[in-house]
């Protein structure tokens, strides 16, 4: 248990931070980022990560259906501090990405702070104690365990709570009934008549993976979605290599990247630049948006030539980006095959033999695959807005369900109102328009680290966003969204399936924009209570020393480590515009690490990961 305030903080050194207990819910990509970064940058930390599964990875551990892969190439969709030059494909299978996450967790000793098989139940704020009381259920025996923490991190995301489609008769069906998020690895689709329900990323990934094996496949689709060719934002690399949809990284190339980390960094930066530079296509009426629409339209028309009637069936009447773009060129091509059909109808009932659609037509199947995704209407899955109870109870008994009615909101996407000392990873309005979401996780982690350090250093009891600051934030978010195609008329979970609703998922800008926004918390936008007496709130300044001065150990000149080592100020000013700002992300930002020969090994235990360099944040690293 973290200690309370010392009896005489004025007799302590200013850098002798008080101990602090942090509980993180979830060990997916966000939780792993917390487990890697917090111990390095928060002194006197006691960290516990509660995870319901038996392994790290979150959705990447839970999902293992055929065709699973990241939408972005993992050269982009990976931690900036954990370079992996060993990807076997430009778009590798999902299980390879899960192995990467396990390797990172092992390298940074995330496992030692993680309690697996513990399902989160509730968290209640105590104003008197300045702590959260967290209840979790041990899944092996069903018992409830209570824990307390000064800081609560919610890192569960919102693509976690899978659901069956809301269609009657599911229990009647006599064949195989499967869900992609609860996949049966023993299922063999070979020679079977198969129906696939769901037109999101999952549906368009599994369909081309099984289409060559099945006797016939019907894909039931509702609505229309734009499909970029190749790899979407990274199609340039495919074009350069003359590849179609994907390509292998040969062993020789992987060895070269491993032995030449600077070359691999340049390759990563090239892919990052592709992603970062698509931001302009999301603005209404822009030339980039018009060109992108024409490009996607031409690709759809060309790809559907074998079945030209599919062009009108599939072409959306809203601008690209209003709904999530689906990286499904392989799906589009597979639907042109003779053994595949698109059924643009609603499924109204399951029967013993198959499916009845909205026209009353019944079709028989050996297997029905539900790629219907996750419950995103309620954000995130452990908040039930229609319930009288909620797992999160904050200040004055205020529930998070009340705070998030009618829409989920959080100041700067991180801090919910009336929830002191609670921080969100991947909260409302945090996903960037362009760039890698992984950098958002890291930027949020560093933002939270700075808040926790302030709480430690100044003996703060509680920290919560001001209502006016939240309102100002939401005003800006909505103003920005109105300039973008996300505010166009389409049904999307970005707006909780309400065409006229607020955009609740997206950050008002790119990943680069978010990185700069999260870099420096506006501490004036928070209300505080202190462990120190009202007439002595500056006692945290301490005894006038830093620890190294009193112990005669450590570095008393580390401020010199942060000086500019470039040639001269005049040369820097003259050449300041010579470098593309997006190219500096991996080697200049606080999310980068110093490249060394010790890049990430494909197996735990081989090699070592470097510490995360956070100099531009001014954050120390604690071993």
N, C-alpha and C positions, 0 to 999 in steps of 0.2 A: 504494500500500500504506500502510495506517495505521501511524503511527510507534509505537514502544514508549514506555515511560515515560521522561521527560526525566531527565538525570543529576542535576539538583537541583530537584525539584518544590517544595521549600521556598522557592525564590527566585522562584517564579511567583505571579501573582495568583490568588486563590481562584476567580475566574470565568474564568480562562484554561483552559478545558477541553481536555484532550488530544484530538488528532484520533482519529477512529474510523471504521472501515469497516463498512458494513452491506450484506449481500446479502439481497434479498427475492426469493422464488420465487413468481412469478405476478403478472400485471397485470390481474386481474379487479377487482371492486369493492373487495376488501380491499387489493390491491396499489396501486390508485389512491389509496386513503386514505393508505397509507404514503407514496406519492410526493408527495402534497399536503402532508401534515402534518409529516413528519420534517424536511424541509429548513427549515421555518419555526421549528422548536422545538429542533433539535439543532445546536449549534455545531460547527464543524470536522468536518463530516460528509462522508464519501464514500459515496454510495449507488449501488448497482447493482441494478436489477430485471431478472431474467431471465424471459422470457416465450416460450413455445413457438410461439404464434400470431404472425401478422403485424400484429396490432392489439391495442389494449387492449380490455377488456370481459369477458374470460373467457367464461362461458356465454352472455352476451348477444351476444358476437361470433360464437360458434360456432353458436348456434341461430337459425334464421330460417324455421321452419315456419309455415304459415298459422295464424292465430289466436294466435300468441305474444304474451303480455303479462304484466306483473307481476301477482301475486295482489293486492297492495295498490296503491291509487292512488299514482302517483309523487309526488303532493303530500306523501305520507308516505315513500315509498320513494325518497328522494333524500338527498344529503348535506345536513346542516344548514347547512354553510358555503357551499353552492352552490345558492342558490334559483333555480329555473327557473320563471318565470311564464308560459312559452310552450307548455305542454303543449296539444296540439290536442284531446285527449279526456280525460275523467276516468280512463279506462283506455286509454291510447294503445297502439299496436302496439309490439312488441318492438324494431323497427328504430329507432323514435324514441327509445327509452330508450338504445339503443347510441350514437346520435348525442349524446345528453346526456353519456354517459360520456366520449366522445371530446372533447367540448367542455371538460369539466372538466379532463381530462388536459392539453389544450392550454393552458388558462388558467394552470394551476399548473406548467407546464413539466415534467410527468411524463415526456414523451417523451425529453428529453435524458438522463435517467438509466436509460432502458429499453433492453435489448438484445433485440430481437425475433428470432424464429426460433432461439431457444436453448432446447433441451429439457433440463430438469434430470435428471441421472443419479444423483448421490450426494453425500453430505456426510459428512466424517469429522472428528471433533474431535481436535485436537492439544493434549494437556495441557501439553506443554513450551512451545508457542508461544502458548497461550491463544487459538487461532483455529480456525475451521472451514475445511477444504479442500473446496471445492465443485467438482464436475465437471459440465459441461454439454456438450451436443452441438449443434454448429452444423448446423442442418437443411439448409442450402444445399449443404454439401459433406461432411457426415457426420463432420467432425473433432471431436475432444474438446478442450475448453478447460478449463483449471484456474484457479480463482480462490481467493482467501483473504479471510476476513472475521473481524472481532472478534465480530460479531453476525449470527445467522442468523434470518431471518423466514420462516416458512412461511405463505404466503397463497394456497394452492391450493384451499382449500375442500374439499368432498367431493361436489359435484354436477358432476363434470367428466369422469369416466371412463365414457363411454357403452358400452352392451353390447347385443348381439343377445339375443333370448330363447333360453333353453336348450332348444331344440326341434329335433329332428333333421329333416333333409331340406330345409333352407333353400336349399341350392344347386340343388335339383331344380326349384324353382318357376320357371315360364317367363314369368310376368308381371313387373310392377314390384314389387320388394322394396325398401322404403324404411325408414329410421330417422329419427325426428324430429330427433335430434341430429346427423345427417349428411344433411340434407335436400337433395334435388335440385330446384333452383328451376325446372327445365325441365319438371317433371312437371305434367300437367294432369289433374285428376280428373274432368273433365266427361264425363258419360255413361258412366262406368265403374262396375263392381261392385267395391266396395272393402271390405276388412276392416281394422279398427283393433284392435290389441292393446295393452292397457295402460290402467289405470283410475286413473292419477294425474293430476296437474295438466296434464301434456302431452296425455294422451289426451282429457281433457274440454275442452281448448282447441282442438285441431285438428278435432275431430268437428263442432261446429256451424259451423266455418268452411268445411268442404267439403260438408256434408250437402246444402245447396241445389243443389249442382252435380252430384252423382253420380246414377247410375241407381238404385243401392241401396247402403246402408251397413250392415254388421254390425259391432257393437262387442262384442268378446269381453272380458268382465269377470270377474275373480276377486275374491272377497270383496265387501264392501259398505262404502260410504263415505258419511258425512254431507255433504250439499250445502246450504250456506246460500243463501238467495235473494239476488238482486241482487249487490252487491259485498261481501257478507260483513260485515266489521267496519266498512265505510264505507257501508252501505246507507242510513243516515240521509240522506246527501246526495242519493242517488237519489230517495228518497221526497219530500224537500223540493222537488225540482225536477220531480217527476212524471215521472221518467225510468225506463226499463226496462232494467236491466243496464248501461247506459252512456249517456253523453251527450257532445256536442261542447262544447268551450270556444270560443265564437265569437270572432272577431278583436277585437271591441270589448271583450270581457271580458279577453282577453289583454293588450290595450293598457292597459287600466285597471290590471291587476295590475302591469304593467311600470312604469307611471308613478306608481303608489302602492304602493311596497314595504311600507309598514306595513299596508295593507289586505291585501296578499297574505300577509304574516306571520300576520295574524289568521285568514285562511282556512286556512292550513297548520296553525295551532294547533288550529283546530276539527276538522280531520281527524285530527290527532295524538291529540286527546282521545278521539275515538271508539275509536281503536285501543288507547290506553292503558287505557281503562276496561272492557275485556272480560276482564281478568285473573280475575275471580271465577267465571267460568263453568267454569274448569278444575278447581275443587275438588270432590272427591267429596261427594255428598249435599247440596251447597249448594242454596239456593232458586234461585239464578241458573242452576245447572246443570240443575235440573228444568225451569225455565221455558224455557231454551234448547232442551232436548230436545223439549219439547212444541211449541215454535215450529217447529223443523226438521221434526218429524213431520207437523205440519199442512200445512206447505208441500209436503212430498213427496206427501202424499195428494191435495192440491189439484192439483198439477202433473201427476200421473199419471192424472187422470180420463179422458183420452182412451184410455189403455191401463191400466186399473185393476190388471191382474195384475202390473204392474211395481212396485207398492207393496211387495208381499211379497218380490219379487225383489231389490229395492234397499235395503230398510230394514235398517240394521245392528242387531245385538243387543248392541252395546257403547255406552258413553256418548260423545257428541260430544267430540272432542279426544284420544281415545285414539290414533287415527290422525290424520294431517294432514287438516284440513278442506279440502275441494275446492271452490274458488270456481267452481262449474259449473252455475249456474242455466240459462245458455244451452244447455249440453249437455243438461240434463234436459229442457228444452223441445224441443230438436231431436230427441230420441229418441221424442217423441210423434208425429212425422210418419210418413206412410205409407211413405216410402222408407227408413226407418231401423228397425233391430232391435237388441235387446240379446241377446247369446248368453251366458248365465251358465255357461259351460263352460270347462274347461281346453283349451288347444291342445296336442295330443299329437304331431302330425306335420304337416310341410309336404309337399305333393305337387306334381306338375307343374302341376296345375290349381288347387290351392287349399289347403284346411286340413281336417284330420280332428280332430274334437273328442273329448272324453273319453267320449262316448256312441257313438263310432264313426261318426258322421255326417260325410260329406265335403261341403264346399260349395266351389263354384268362384268364383274372383275374377280380375279383371283386375289388381288391385293389392293388396298387403298392406303396411300401414303399421304399423311397430313403434314404439309410443310407450311402450317398456318402460323408459325412464329410464336410470339410472346405477347403477354398482356401489357400493352403499352398505353392503353387508354387511361390507366391509373399509373401515375409516375411517382416513384418507382414501385415495384411490385409489392412491397410490404407496407404500402399506404393504401388503405381502403377508404375512399372519400365518402362512401355511403354507409359507413359503419359508425356506431356510437362509441367505439373504442379504437385506439390506435396504439401501435407499439412505441410511439414517441410522445412523451408528455414533458413539455418544457416549463417555462416560467409561468407562475400563477395558474398551473393546471392546464395551460393552453396546449392543445394537441396539434401535432403536425398536420393532421387531416383538416383541422380548422384553418390553420395558416395557409394550407394549399387548396382552399376552396374559394373560387372555382378552378384556379389553375395552379400548378406547382411553380413556385418562384423562390429565388434565393438571391441575396445581394451578391453581385459579381459571380453568380452561379455557384457560390461556395457556402454562404452563410444564410440559413433560414431565419426568418423573424421569430422572436420569442424563444429561440433555442440557444441559450448561452453555451459557449465553449463547444459547439457542435459545428463540424465542417463536412462538406460534401465533396467527394471525388466523383467527377462525371455527373454533376448536378444539372438542374434545369438551365437551358441556354448555355451549355458549355461546349457542344460539338462544333468545331470550326467549319465554315463553308468550304475552305480549301486547306490542304495540308494534312498532316498525320495527326490523328486523334491521340496517339501515344504521347506526343509532345505536350498536348493539353494535360494529360495525366501528370507528367513531370512538372509542368509549370504550376499546376494546382498544388502539387506536393510542396514545392518550394514556397509558394504563397502561404500555405498552412504552417510550414516550418517557421517562417518569420513571425507569424502570429503567436505560435507556441513559445518561441524564444522571448517575445515581448512579455507574455504571460509569466514566464519563469523569471526573467530578469527584474521585472517591476513588481513582483508579488501581486499580480492581478488575480482576483478571485473569479470574476466572470467577465466575459467579453461577448457582446451581442450587437448586431447591426442596428443602427437607428432606423426607425420607420421611414423617415424622410429620405434617407440615403437609398433605401430599397425602392421607394417610389421613383426617385430620380433615375435609378438604374433601369427600372422597367420602362420608363418613358423613353429613354434612349434606345433600349432594345427594340421596342415597338416602332419607333421612328425609323430605325435602320431596316427592320424587316419590311416595312412598307415600300422601301426602295428596291426590294429584291423580288425575285420570282417566287420565293416561298410564300408570299402573301397572295399569290394568284389563286384562282378558283380551282382547287383540286382537293380530293379526299386523301389525307395522308396522316400517318401517326405523328408527323411533326407537329400537327395541330389537333391531335387526339381525334382524328377522323371528322373534324368539324371544318368544312371549307372556309367558314368565316371566323374561325377561332384564332387565338394567339399562337404564334410559333413558340413552343416551349422547349424545343430541343437544341436549337442552334445558337452558337455564339454570334454576336453582331460583328463578324469579321473573319479573317483568316486565322490559321494557326500561328503565323508570325505576329499578327496583330494581338492575339490572345497572349502570346508569350510576353510581349511588351506590357500589356495591360496588367497581367498578374505579377509582373516583376517587382512592383513596389506597392504594397498594401496602403490604402488611405486609412490610417489608423484614426483619423479624426471622424470617420464615418461610423464609429462604434461607441457604445455606451459601456462603462466599466464599473465594477465594484472592486475594492481592494482588500487584501488581507491586512494592510497597514492601517493604523488609526487615521481618522480624517485630518488630524492636525500634524501628521508625520508621514505623509505619503511619499516624501522624497528620501526616506531612509534607505531605499534600495540602492542609492548611489554608493553606499558602503563606506569602507574605511580609507578610501583614497588610493588604494593600490589595486593592481591586478595580481593574480595568483603567482605568476612567474617571478614577480619582484620579491615576494615574501619567501618563496620556497627556493630561490636561487636555481630554479630549474625551468626548462621550457624556453621559449623564444620571446624576448622582449622587443624585438625589432621586426615582427612579422608584417607590420604595416608596409615595409619596403618590398615585400613580395608582390604587392599589388601595383607597383609603379610601372609606368609606360617604358617598355624596353625598345621601342622603335627608334629609328635613326634620329630624327629631330622633329620638333613640333611643326616647323615650317613645311617640311616635306610631307608630313601627315596631312596638313591642311590642303596643300596643293593637290595631293593625290587622293583626297577623301572620296571623290566620286568615281574612282576607277574600278570599284568592286561592286558587283551586284549584291544588294543587301541580303537577298535570300540565300546567296552562296555562303554567307558568314554564319549561318544558323548553327551548323554542327561544330564549327571550330572557334566561334567567338561567344556563343551564348552560354548562359549559366546551366544549360541542359547538356553541355558537351563534356567530354572527358579528354584528357591528354592522350593522344594516340601513342601506343607503345606496341612492341612486338607481341605482348601478351593479350591478344584478342580472344574473343570468346571461343572456347573449345566446344566441339560438338558433344562432348560427354562430361558430366560432372566429375570434378577431381583432376582434370587435365588443364594446366594453365591457370591463370588468375585474372580476375577483372580489376581494372584500376578503380581508384576512388573517383567519385563524381566531382568534377571541378565546378565550383560555384563561386568563382571569384567575382563575377560581375554582380552577384547578389551581396558580396561582402560577408558570406557565411563561412565560419570556420568549419573544419572537418574534425570530428572526434573519432578517434580509433577505439 
